[in-house]
Amino acid sequence: MEQPQRAVDRRQTMIIFDHVTKVYGNGVAAINDLSMRIYKDEFVFLMGASGAGKSTLIKLLMKEEDPTKGSIKVNSRDLSMIKHGSVQRYRRQIGVVFQDYRLLEHKTVFGNVAFAMEIMGKSRKEINHKVEASLSLMGLSMKAGEYPRNLSGGEQQRVALARAIVNTPRILIADEPTGNLDPDNAAQIMQLLTQINERGTTVIVATHAQDMARSMKRRIIYLDHGTRDDKKFYDGNTSSGNVPGADRVNISSSFANAALDNYYDEDNESSDGEKAGGSEEGYDNLFTRDDSVPAEGGADNE
């Protein structure tokens, strides 16, 4: 007898901070007993004044810092279990965009984006295909041979974004991605981040731009002195009974872009062409299996 199809869990968890504290050597607690969840395929903003803990939160998520107390899980895996030799491989599976772009001045636009794949040993055929697709998405195909010094600020930020997504990350972190941009370029970057999110990437944006964040109608997590300020909680949806924006179902087909038809690896193959398997503690291929955990219970009750 055919089994009924299992109901889709609309609140699968990608990231869990469970009572996380980070105390630096000077005794300052940059993160203080922070518990939160960020959901699979969600687009979420992190907001707070300078010193609120946004940068430290990102460093913890990238494993540039380790928590003093508590645990951090990504796709159900505890980051404390990553051995030193696997940290770089873990980081390469997360896309990051910075406010200051951090482009390589001696490389062309194409070379900057390709570099993110070259260090992973990808084939030239795959590099050419994905870099061209990534630049096409960013509207930069005609700038492939230019150097960063010849680009505007908005164009440089789009190059940085193309580099961050060229390896098809399941998580994209943008740290003040519009801080140096005029309103028109900032709006364009947010539109591109939305399109990336609609392809199935969890997007986290740290920003001071509250008006922009609220205009996006996505969930905002406010930080204050390293902990969540739930008095300022904003779920991004004011017209449907206060239902969190994370409850929406992401439909990849809603983003129709011919250049990306084959861009995202639906089979989740590893770089050597084999199906993902059990490498060291599962961190070489952190996002190759959909085993993120439901939101019920645990560190957060949003």
C-alpha positions as CSV (number, residue, x, y, z in Angstrom):
1,M,0.0,0.0,0.0
2,E,1.4,3.4,-1.0
3,Q,2.4,5.5,2.0
4,P,0.9,9.0,2.3
5,Q,3.3,11.8,1.5
6,R,4.9,13.3,4.6
7,A,3.8,16.8,5.4
8,V,6.4,19.4,4.7
9,D,8.0,20.9,7.8
10,R,8.0,24.6,7.1
11,R,10.3,25.5,10.0
12,Q,13.4,23.5,9.6
13,T,16.3,24.9,11.5
14,M,19.7,25.8,9.8
15,I,21.4,27.5,12.7
16,I,21.0,27.2,16.5
17,F,22.7,29.3,19.1
18,D,22.0,27.6,22.5
19,H,22.8,29.8,25.5
20,V,26.0,31.1,23.8
21,T,28.4,33.4,25.7
22,K,31.6,34.8,24.3
23,V,33.9,36.6,26.8
24,Y,37.1,38.1,25.5
25,G,40.4,38.4,27.5
26,N,39.5,41.8,28.8
27,G,36.5,40.4,30.5
28,V,33.9,41.9,28.2
29,A,31.1,39.6,27.2
30,A,30.5,40.4,23.5
31,I,27.8,37.7,23.4
32,N,25.8,37.0,26.6
33,D,23.7,33.9,27.0
34,L,22.3,34.2,23.4
35,S,19.8,31.7,22.2
36,M,18.3,31.9,18.7
37,R,17.3,30.0,15.6
38,I,17.7,30.9,12.0
39,Y,15.6,28.7,9.7
40,K,16.5,26.9,6.5
41,D,15.9,29.2,3.4
42,E,15.2,32.2,5.7
43,F,16.3,35.8,5.0
44,V,16.9,37.4,8.3
45,F,18.4,40.7,9.5
46,L,20.7,41.2,12.5
47,M,20.4,44.6,14.0
48,G,21.8,46.5,16.9
49,A,24.0,49.5,17.8
50,S,27.8,49.3,17.5
51,G,29.1,46.9,20.1
52,A,25.8,45.0,20.2
53,G,27.5,41.7,19.2
54,K,26.7,41.4,15.5
55,S,30.4,41.1,14.4
56,T,31.1,38.6,17.2
57,L,28.1,36.5,16.2
58,I,29.3,36.3,12.7
59,K,32.8,35.4,13.8
60,L,31.4,32.6,16.0
61,L,29.3,31.3,13.1
62,M,32.4,31.3,10.8
63,K,34.4,29.7,13.6
64,E,36.9,32.5,13.7
65,E,36.0,32.5,17.4
66,D,34.8,29.8,19.8
67,P,32.1,30.4,22.4
68,T,33.1,30.6,26.0
69,K,29.9,28.8,26.9
70,G,27.0,27.2,25.1
71,S,26.8,25.5,21.7
72,I,26.4,26.5,18.1
73,K,24.9,24.1,15.5
74,V,24.8,24.5,11.8
75,N,22.6,22.1,9.8
76,S,22.3,20.0,13.0
77,R,26.1,19.7,13.4
78,D,27.9,21.0,16.5
79,L,30.7,23.4,15.4
80,S,32.8,22.5,18.5
81,M,33.3,19.1,16.9
82,I,35.1,20.5,13.8
83,K,38.8,19.7,14.0
84,H,41.3,22.4,13.2
85,G,42.2,20.9,9.9
86,S,38.6,21.0,8.7
87,V,37.8,24.7,9.6
88,Q,38.8,26.1,6.2
89,R,36.7,23.5,4.4
90,Y,33.8,24.4,6.6
91,R,34.2,28.1,5.9
92,R,34.3,27.6,2.2
93,Q,30.8,26.3,2.3
94,I,29.5,29.6,3.6
95,G,29.4,32.7,1.4
96,V,30.5,36.0,3.0
97,V,30.1,39.6,1.8
98,F,31.8,42.5,3.6
99,Q,31.2,46.2,3.6
100,D,34.7,46.9,2.3
101,Y,34.4,44.4,-0.5
102,R,37.9,42.9,0.0
103,L,38.6,42.4,-3.7
104,L,42.0,41.4,-5.0
105,E,43.3,44.5,-6.8
106,H,45.7,42.6,-9.1
107,K,43.0,40.3,-10.4
108,T,40.2,41.1,-12.9
109,V,36.5,40.9,-12.0
110,F,36.5,37.4,-13.5
111,G,39.7,36.5,-11.6
112,N,38.3,37.7,-8.3
113,V,35.2,35.5,-8.6
114,A,37.1,32.5,-10.1
115,F,39.6,32.6,-7.2
116,A,36.9,31.4,-4.8
117,M,36.6,28.2,-6.9
118,E,40.3,27.8,-7.7
119,I,41.3,27.4,-4.1
120,M,38.8,24.5,-3.9
121,G,40.4,22.8,-6.9
122,K,37.4,23.0,-9.2
123,S,37.9,22.2,-12.9
124,R,38.4,25.0,-15.4
125,K,35.2,24.1,-17.2
126,E,33.1,24.4,-14.0
127,I,34.9,27.6,-13.0
128,N,34.2,29.2,-16.4
129,H,30.5,28.1,-16.3
130,K,29.8,29.2,-12.8
131,V,31.7,32.5,-12.9
132,E,29.9,33.5,-16.1
133,A,26.6,32.6,-14.5
134,S,27.4,34.5,-11.3
135,L,28.5,37.6,-13.2
136,S,25.4,37.4,-15.4
137,L,23.2,37.4,-12.3
138,M,25.0,40.4,-11.0
139,G,24.7,42.3,-14.3
140,L,28.5,42.3,-14.6
141,S,29.2,40.2,-17.7
142,M,30.5,43.2,-19.6
143,K,32.9,44.0,-16.7
144,A,34.6,40.6,-16.5
145,G,37.9,41.9,-17.8
146,E,38.0,45.1,-15.7
147,Y,40.0,45.5,-12.5
148,P,38.4,46.6,-9.2
149,R,40.0,50.1,-9.4
150,N,37.9,50.8,-12.5
151,L,34.6,50.0,-10.9
152,S,32.1,52.0,-8.9
153,G,31.3,51.1,-5.3
154,G,28.1,49.4,-6.3
155,E,29.9,47.4,-9.0
156,Q,32.6,46.3,-6.5
157,Q,29.9,45.2,-4.1
158,R,28.3,43.1,-6.8
159,V,31.6,41.5,-7.6
160,A,32.0,40.6,-3.9
161,L,28.5,39.2,-4.0
162,A,29.2,37.2,-7.1
163,R,32.3,35.8,-5.4
164,A,30.4,34.8,-2.3
165,I,27.7,32.8,-4.2
166,V,29.9,31.2,-7.0
167,N,30.3,28.1,-4.9
168,T,26.6,27.9,-4.3
169,P,26.7,28.2,-0.5
170,R,23.7,27.1,1.5
171,I,24.3,30.1,3.9
172,L,25.2,33.6,2.8
173,I,26.3,36.2,5.4
174,A,26.4,39.8,4.4
175,D,28.0,42.2,6.9
176,E,26.8,45.8,6.3
177,P,26.6,45.1,2.5
178,T,25.0,48.5,1.7
179,G,26.9,50.6,4.2
180,N,29.0,52.3,1.5
181,L,26.4,52.5,-1.2
182,D,23.9,55.1,-2.3
183,P,20.1,54.3,-1.9
184,D,19.8,53.1,-5.5
185,N,22.8,50.7,-5.3
186,A,21.7,49.6,-1.9
187,A,18.2,48.6,-3.2
188,Q,19.8,46.7,-6.0
189,I,22.0,44.7,-3.7
190,M,19.0,43.8,-1.5
191,Q,17.1,42.7,-4.6
192,L,20.0,40.5,-5.6
193,L,20.2,39.0,-2.1
194,T,16.4,38.3,-2.3
195,Q,16.9,36.5,-5.6
196,I,19.7,34.4,-4.1
197,N,17.5,33.6,-1.1
198,E,14.7,32.5,-3.4
199,R,17.1,29.9,-4.9
200,G,17.3,28.2,-1.5
201,T,20.2,30.0,0.3
202,T,19.8,31.0,3.9
203,V,20.7,34.7,3.9
204,I,21.8,36.6,7.0
205,V,22.3,40.4,6.8
206,A,23.9,42.4,9.5
207,T,23.0,46.1,9.1
208,H,22.3,49.4,10.9
209,A,19.8,50.4,8.2
210,Q,16.6,49.8,10.1
211,D,14.3,51.5,7.5
212,M,15.7,49.3,4.7
213,A,15.5,46.2,6.8
214,R,11.8,46.8,7.7
215,S,11.0,47.6,4.1
216,M,12.1,44.1,3.2
217,K,9.4,42.6,5.4
218,R,11.7,39.9,6.8
219,R,12.4,38.8,10.3
220,I,14.8,41.1,12.3
221,I,16.7,39.9,15.3
222,Y,17.8,42.8,17.5
223,L,20.9,42.5,19.6
224,D,21.7,44.6,22.6
225,H,24.9,44.1,24.6
226,G,25.3,40.6,23.2
227,T,21.8,39.3,23.9
228,R,18.5,39.4,22.1
229,D,16.3,42.4,22.6
230,D,12.9,40.8,22.2
231,K,11.1,44.0,23.0
232,K,12.2,45.1,19.5
233,F,11.4,41.8,17.8
234,Y,10.1,42.2,14.3
235,D,8.9,39.1,12.3
236,G,8.6,40.9,9.0
237,N,4.9,40.1,8.6
238,T,2.4,42.6,10.1
239,S,-0.6,41.6,8.0
240,S,-1.1,37.9,8.8
241,G,-1.6,37.6,12.5
242,N,2.1,38.0,13.5
243,V,3.2,34.9,11.7
244,P,7.0,34.8,11.4
245,G,8.3,35.3,7.9
246,A,10.2,32.1,8.2
247,D,7.0,30.2,7.9
248,R,6.8,30.9,4.2
249,V,7.6,28.1,1.8
250,N,10.6,28.9,-0.5
251,I,9.8,28.0,-4.1
252,S,13.0,28.0,-6.2
253,S,11.1,28.2,-9.4
254,S,9.9,31.6,-8.5
255,F,13.3,32.9,-9.5
256,A,13.5,32.4,-13.3
257,N,17.0,33.1,-14.6
258,A,18.1,31.2,-17.6
259,A,21.8,31.8,-16.8
260,L,21.3,29.8,-13.5
261,D,19.3,26.9,-14.8
262,N,22.3,24.5,-14.2
263,Y,24.0,26.8,-11.6
264,Y,22.8,25.2,-8.4
265,D,23.8,21.6,-8.0
266,E,20.5,19.9,-7.4
267,D,22.3,16.5,-6.9
268,N,24.6,18.0,-4.2
269,E,27.7,16.3,-5.6
270,S,31.0,16.9,-4.0
271,S,33.9,18.5,-6.0
272,D,35.2,15.1,-7.1
273,G,31.9,14.2,-8.7
274,E,31.0,11.6,-6.1
275,K,27.8,11.7,-4.1
276,A,28.3,13.3,-0.7
277,G,29.4,10.8,1.9
278,G,30.9,10.6,5.3
279,S,34.1,12.6,5.3
280,E,35.7,13.8,8.5
281,E,32.7,14.3,10.9
282,G,30.6,15.3,7.9
283,Y,32.1,18.8,7.8
284,D,33.8,18.5,4.4
285,N,30.3,18.4,2.9
286,L,28.3,20.2,5.6
287,F,25.2,21.0,3.5
288,T,25.0,18.0,1.2
289,R,22.3,16.3,3.2
290,D,19.0,17.9,4.2
291,D,19.0,16.9,7.8
292,S,18.3,20.3,9.4
293,V,16.2,19.9,12.5
294,P,12.6,21.0,13.1
295,A,12.1,24.1,15.3
296,E,10.0,22.5,18.0
297,G,11.7,22.6,21.3
298,G,15.4,23.5,21.9
299,A,17.0,26.9,22.2
300,D,14.4,29.2,20.8
301,N,10.6,29.5,20.8
302,E,10.1,32.0,18.0
